[in-house]
Amino acid sequence: MLEVLSRSWALLLGMLLLMIGNGVQGTLLGIRGGLEGFSTFEMSIVMSAYFMGFLGGSRLAPEMIRRVGHVRVFAALGSFISAILILYPSLTDPIAWTVLRFLIGFCFSGVYVTAESWLNNSATNETRGQALSLYMIVQMAGIVSAQYLLQIGDPSGFILFIVPSVLVSVSFAPILLSITPTPTFETAKPMGFREIFRLSPLGCVGMFFLGGVVSALFGMTSVYGTQVGLSVREISTLVAAIYTGGLLFQFPIGWLSDRMDRRQLILSAGAVGAVAGAAAIASSSYAAILGASFVIGGMANPLYALLIAYTNDYLQVEDMASASGRLLFINGIGAIAGPIVTGVLMTVLGSWAFFGFIAVLMTVLSLYAAYRMTQRPAPSVSETASYAPVAPTSTAVAVEAAQDYYAEATGDEDTTS
């Protein structure tokens, strides 16, 4: 772990600042939109636009990097992020925010692709798992820290938009001044959708539904909080609870996944998340809603890496990287739909539909896992790929690095068996 820190501390510091900037704008827009009188449906479109841009950026960024290089792509997209953060309070219109949110999603995706390729290049076969763990911790810590940064200013003013813009600009310095020669950027050719669904129906279905859950949590929690009349402090604490749960449950669930039928763990995590969602609906206590959100985040975030690891159990080592592109695309489609469906339901049914939507998706995921358990036997635990922590905010580069880790771990097991 110390070796990874010594090699990548500047990159991780820069990513922490970037994640703080992204975490602030994600929550702040939901609060500011309510103050500006935007409807819940309008805000759902705004929030969904980020995931549409993120999906587009993850597909186009590799080609941009090949053409002009890592440094230029990173600096250019980072500059756009800083500018967009300043433009939000100046262009308080739902259509303008939708366009800006799409652009900032595209830019953040490209920045993450660039930074993750640097991180993967700095890791060795022996330290890749540790590097992924540190990267995930930095991502979660950045989003959680951002929620407390929200409490320093008035969401109706400009300061809360200026601070993340400054943090994003400052984040360039440690990264660009410390990066060694840029790595060669390569991505695997994606596997066909039909083939990956044939190999792992649960992996595909699970990633789609989980995309809806995660995007609703990331995009609509602050909209929900505004609708039910929570204060800025209460909303930021609610969002922080979701990601704190995601961080704390990641490693215990990862440890369990290497020691049992992963479908049982997917079923259990989905069921616990569904019960927590139902508990949040049934309770009017803020403390109970806070606790339920902590549990939902604790189940939803680790499910991302768990579904990838489960899919890998049915893949050949050489196919793991190519499968990751399709899994991320499926997850991205679910993520685009998540805020929109949540917004429609909240408009028609009321604020409780936020947790209702999450509970339904987690229930369907759990039931589908139970169904798949009746269709084929589980692979032997000794033959399954190792779990690697990957956050839902990661791009294809981090996921492919995780696939490399799976492949290396599998190869080591084959050698020693």
C-alpha positions in Angstrom: 0.0 0.0 0.0 2.9 2.4 0.8 4.5 1.6 -2.5 1.3 2.6 -4.3 1.0 5.8 -2.3 4.6 6.7 -3.1 4.0 6.2 -6.8 0.6 7.8 -7.1 0.0 10.2 -4.2 -0.1 13.2 -6.5 -2.6 11.6 -8.9 -4.8 10.4 -6.0 -4.7 13.9 -4.4 -5.7 15.5 -7.7 -8.6 12.9 -8.1 -9.7 13.6 -4.6 -10.1 17.3 -5.4 -11.9 16.4 -8.7 -14.3 14.2 -6.8 -15.0 16.9 -4.3 -15.9 19.2 -7.1 -18.2 16.7 -8.7 -19.8 15.8 -5.4 -20.6 19.4 -4.7 -22.2 20.1 -8.0 -24.2 16.9 -8.0 -25.9 17.8 -4.7 -26.0 21.5 -5.1 -27.9 21.5 -8.3 -30.8 19.6 -6.7 -31.0 22.2 -4.0 -30.5 25.2 -6.2 -33.0 23.9 -8.7 -35.7 23.8 -6.0 -34.9 27.4 -5.0 -35.2 28.5 -8.7 -38.6 26.9 -8.9 -37.6 24.0 -11.3 -40.1 21.1 -11.2 -39.1 17.6 -10.1 -39.4 16.4 -13.6 -37.3 19.2 -15.0 -34.6 18.4 -12.4 -34.8 14.7 -13.3 -33.9 15.6 -17.0 -31.1 17.8 -15.8 -29.7 15.0 -13.6 -30.1 12.3 -16.3 -28.1 14.5 -18.7 -25.0 13.9 -16.7 -25.1 10.2 -17.2 -25.8 10.6 -20.9 -22.7 12.8 -21.2 -20.7 10.4 -19.0 -21.6 7.5 -21.2 -20.7 9.4 -24.4 -17.4 10.6 -22.9 -16.4 7.2 -21.9 -16.8 6.0 -25.5 -15.2 9.0 -27.2 -12.4 9.9 -24.7 -10.1 7.0 -25.8 -10.1 8.3 -29.4 -9.4 11.9 -28.2 -6.5 10.6 -26.1 -5.0 8.7 -29.1 -5.2 11.8 -31.3 -3.8 14.5 -29.0 -2.5 12.8 -25.9 -3.3 12.4 -22.3 -2.1 15.8 -21.1 -4.0 17.9 -23.6 -7.2 16.0 -23.1 -6.9 16.2 -19.3 -6.2 19.9 -19.3 -8.8 20.8 -21.9 -11.7 18.9 -20.3 -10.7 20.1 -16.8 -10.8 23.7 -18.0 -14.3 23.1 -19.4 -15.4 21.7 -16.0 -14.2 24.8 -14.2 -16.0 27.0 -16.6 -19.3 25.1 -16.5 -19.3 25.2 -12.7 -19.2 29.0 -12.9 -21.9 29.1 -15.6 -24.6 27.2 -13.6 -25.7 30.1 -11.4 -25.5 32.5 -14.3 -27.8 30.4 -16.6 -30.6 29.4 -14.3 -32.8 27.7 -16.9 -33.7 24.0 -17.0 -32.7 23.7 -20.7 -29.4 25.5 -20.1 -28.6 23.3 -17.1 -29.4 20.2 -19.1 -26.9 21.1 -21.7 -24.3 22.1 -19.1 -24.9 18.9 -17.2 -24.5 16.8 -20.3 -21.2 18.6 -21.1 -19.9 18.3 -17.5 -20.7 14.6 -17.5 -18.8 14.2 -20.8 -15.8 16.1 -19.4 -15.7 14.3 -16.1 -15.8 11.0 -17.9 -12.9 12.0 -20.1 -10.9 13.3 -17.1 -11.5 10.0 -15.3 -10.4 8.0 -18.3 -7.2 9.9 -18.5 -6.4 9.8 -14.8 -7.3 6.1 -14.5 -5.0 5.2 -17.4 -2.2 7.0 -15.6 -3.0 5.1 -12.4 -3.2 1.8 -14.1 0.2 2.5 -15.8 1.8 3.3 -12.5 0.6 0.0 -10.9 2.4 -3.3 -11.1 0.9 -6.7 -11.3 1.5 -7.0 -7.5 0.0 -3.6 -6.6 -2.9 -3.3 -9.0 -5.4 -4.5 -6.4 -4.1 -2.1 -3.8 -4.2 0.8 -6.4 -7.8 0.0 -7.2 -8.7 0.0 -3.5 -7.0 3.3 -2.9 -8.7 4.8 -6.0 -12.1 3.7 -4.8 -11.5 5.1 -1.3 -10.4 8.4 -2.8 -13.6 8.5 -5.0 -15.9 7.9 -2.0 -14.0 10.2 0.3 -14.2 13.0 -2.2 -18.0 12.7 -2.6 -18.5 12.5 1.2 -16.2 15.5 1.9 -18.1 17.5 -0.7 -21.3 17.2 1.2 -19.8 19.0 4.2 -18.3 21.6 1.9 -21.9 22.5 0.9 -22.5 23.8 4.4 -20.0 26.7 4.1 -22.2 28.9 1.9 -25.6 29.9 0.7 -26.9 27.6 -2.1 -28.8 30.6 -3.6 -25.5 32.5 -4.1 -22.4 32.0 -6.2 -19.8 30.9 -3.6 -20.7 27.2 -3.6 -20.2 27.1 -7.4 -16.9 29.0 -7.3 -15.3 26.8 -4.6 -15.6 23.5 -6.6 -14.5 25.4 -9.8 -11.3 26.4 -7.9 -10.8 22.9 -6.5 -11.1 21.4 -10.0 -8.5 23.9 -11.4 -6.1 23.3 -8.5 -6.4 19.5 -9.0 -4.5 19.8 -12.3 -1.3 20.9 -10.6 -0.4 17.8 -8.6 -1.4 15.6 -11.5 0.2 17.4 -14.4 3.4 18.4 -12.5 4.1 14.8 -11.3 3.1 12.6 -14.1 5.8 10.4 -15.7 5.8 9.7 -19.4 2.2 9.1 -20.6 1.1 5.5 -21.0 0.1 3.9 -24.2 -3.7 3.9 -24.3 -5.4 0.7 -25.4 -8.9 -0.7 -24.9 -10.2 -4.1 -25.8 -12.8 -4.6 -28.6 -16.2 -5.0 -26.9 -17.8 -8.4 -26.8 -21.2 -8.7 -28.5 -24.3 -8.1 -26.3 -25.9 -11.4 -27.2 -22.7 -13.3 -26.3 -22.3 -11.6 -22.9 -26.0 -12.1 -22.1 -25.7 -15.8 -23.0 -22.7 -16.1 -20.7 -24.1 -14.1 -17.7 -27.8 -13.1 -17.8 -27.6 -12.0 -14.2 -24.6 -9.8 -14.8 -26.3 -8.0 -17.6 -29.7 -7.6 -16.0 -28.1 -6.7 -12.6 -25.9 -4.0 -14.2 -28.9 -2.4 -15.9 -31.1 -2.2 -12.7 -28.1 -1.2 -10.6 -27.4 1.7 -13.0 -30.9 3.0 -12.3 -30.4 2.7 -8.5 -27.0 4.4 -8.5 -28.0 7.2 -10.8 -31.1 7.9 -8.7 -29.0 8.0 -5.5 -26.3 10.3 -7.1 -28.7 12.5 -9.0 -32.0 12.7 -7.2 -31.2 12.5 -3.4 -30.9 16.2 -3.2 -34.0 16.7 -5.3 -35.9 14.4 -2.9 -34.5 16.3 0.1 -35.6 19.6 -1.3 -39.1 18.3 -2.0 -39.6 17.0 1.5 -38.3 20.2 3.1 -34.9 19.1 4.5 -32.3 21.7 5.2 -29.0 22.0 3.3 -27.2 20.3 6.3 -29.7 17.5 6.4 -29.5 16.9 2.6 -25.7 16.9 2.6 -25.6 14.5 5.5 -28.1 12.2 3.7 -25.9 12.1 0.6 -22.8 11.5 2.7 -24.5 8.6 4.5 -25.1 6.9 1.2 -21.5 7.0 0.1 -20.1 6.3 3.6 -22.2 3.1 3.6 -20.8 2.3 0.1 -17.3 2.6 1.4 -17.6 0.7 4.6 -19.6 -2.2 3.2 -17.3 -2.6 0.1 -14.6 -4.7 1.7 -16.7 -7.0 3.9 -18.9 -7.8 0.9 -15.8 -8.3 -1.2 -14.4 -10.7 1.4 -17.6 -12.7 1.4 -17.9 -12.8 -2.4 -14.6 -14.8 -2.6 -16.0 -17.4 -0.2 -19.6 -18.2 -1.2 -22.0 -18.4 -4.2 -22.0 -14.8 -5.4 -25.6 -15.1 -6.5 -26.6 -15.6 -2.9 -24.7 -12.5 -2.0 -26.3 -10.5 -4.8 -29.7 -11.8 -3.7 -29.0 -10.8 -0.1 -27.7 -7.4 -0.9 -30.7 -6.6 -3.1 -33.1 -7.8 -0.5 -31.4 -5.8 2.3 -31.4 -2.7 0.0 -35.1 -3.2 -0.8 -36.0 -3.6 2.9 -34.1 -0.4 3.7 -36.0 1.4 1.0 -39.3 0.2 2.3 -38.2 1.3 5.8 -37.4 4.8 4.6 -40.9 5.0 3.0 -42.6 3.8 6.2 -40.8 6.2 8.5 -41.2 10.0 8.9 -38.1 10.2 11.2 -35.0 11.8 9.6 -32.8 9.6 11.7 -34.5 6.5 10.3 -34.3 7.8 6.7 -30.6 8.5 7.3 -30.0 5.0 8.5 -31.9 3.5 5.6 -29.9 5.5 3.2 -26.6 4.4 4.8 -27.7 0.7 4.3 -28.9 1.3 0.7 -25.6 2.9 -0.2 -23.8 0.1 1.5 -25.6 -2.5 -0.6 -25.8 -0.7 -3.9 -22.2 0.5 -4.3 -20.5 -2.9 -3.7 -23.0 -4.6 -6.0 -21.3 -2.9 -9.0 -18.0 -4.7 -8.4 -19.8 -7.9 -7.3 -21.7 -8.1 -10.5 -18.5 -7.7 -12.5 -16.8 -10.3 -10.5 -19.7 -12.7 -10.9 -19.8 -12.2 -14.7 -16.0 -13.0 -14.8 -16.7 -16.4 -13.2 -18.2 -17.4 -16.6 -15.6 -15.8 -18.9 -12.3 -16.9 -20.2 -9.5 -14.8 -18.9 -8.8 -13.4 -22.4 -12.5 -12.2 -22.7 -12.7 -10.3 -19.4 -11.5 -6.9 -20.7 -13.8 -7.1 -23.8 -16.8 -7.9 -21.7 -16.3 -4.9 -19.4 -17.2 -2.4 -22.2 -20.6 -4.0 -22.7 -21.3 -4.2 -19.0 -20.5 -0.5 -18.6 -22.7 0.4 -21.6 -25.6 -1.6 -20.1 -25.1 0.1 -16.7 -24.9 3.5 -18.5 -28.3 3.0 -20.2 -29.8 2.1 -16.8 -28.2 5.2 -15.3 -29.6 7.5 -17.9 -33.1 6.1 -17.3 -32.9 6.2 -13.5 -33.3 9.9 -12.7 -36.0 10.4 -15.4 -38.2 7.5 -14.1 -37.6 8.6 -10.5 -38.6 12.2 -11.4 -41.8 11.0 -13.2 -42.8 8.8 -10.2 -42.1 11.6 -7.7 -44.2 14.0 -9.7 -47.1 11.6 -10.0 -47.0 9.8 -6.7 -45.1 12.1 -4.4 -41.7 12.2 -2.7 -42.0 8.7 -1.3 -41.5 7.3 -4.8 -37.8 8.1 -4.6 -37.2 5.3 -2.1 -40.0 3.3 -3.7 -38.2 3.2 -7.0 -35.0 2.1 -5.4 -36.8 -0.5 -3.4 -38.5 -1.9 -6.5 -35.3 -2.2 -8.5 -33.4 -3.8 -5.6 -36.3 -6.3 -5.2 -36.4 -7.2 -8.9 -32.6 -7.6 -8.9 -32.9 -9.9 -5.8 -35.7 -12.0 -7.3 -33.8 -12.4 -10.6 -30.8 -13.6 -8.8 -33.0 -16.1 -7.0 -34.4 -17.3 -10.4 -30.9 -17.6 -11.9 -29.9 -19.9 -9.0 -32.5 -22.4 -10.2 -31.1 -22.4 -13.8 -27.5 -23.6 -13.3 -25.2 -24.6 -10.5 -22.8 -22.2 -9.0 -19.1 -22.5 -10.0 -16.8 -23.9 -7.4 -15.5 -21.1 -5.1 -12.0 -22.3 -5.8 -12.5 -21.6 -9.5 -14.0 -18.1 -9.3 -12.2 -14.9 -10.0 -11.0 -12.7 -7.2 -13.1 -9.6 -6.2 -11.6 -6.2 -6.9 -13.2 -3.0 -5.5 -14.5 -0.8 -8.3 -16.8 2.2 -7.6 -19.8 2.9 -9.9 -18.2 6.3 -10.7 -15.3 4.5 -12.4 -14.9 4.4 -16.2 -13.9 1.5 -18.5 -10.2 2.0 -17.8 -10.6 1.3 -14.0 -12.9 -1.7 -14.8 -10.4 -3.1 -17.3 -7.6 -2.7 -14.7 -9.8 -4.7 -12.4 -10.2 -7.3 -15.1 -6.4 -7.4 -15.4 -6.4 -8.0 -11.6 -8.9 -10.8 -11.9 -6.9 -12.4 -14.7 -3.7 -12.2 -12.8 -5.2 -13.6 -9.7 -6.8 -16.4 -11.6 -3.5 -17.2 -13.3 -1.7 -17.2 -9.9 -4.4 -19.7 -8.6 -3.9 -21.9 -11.6 -0.2 -21.9 -11.0 -0.4 -22.8 -7.4 -3.2 -25.4 -7.7 
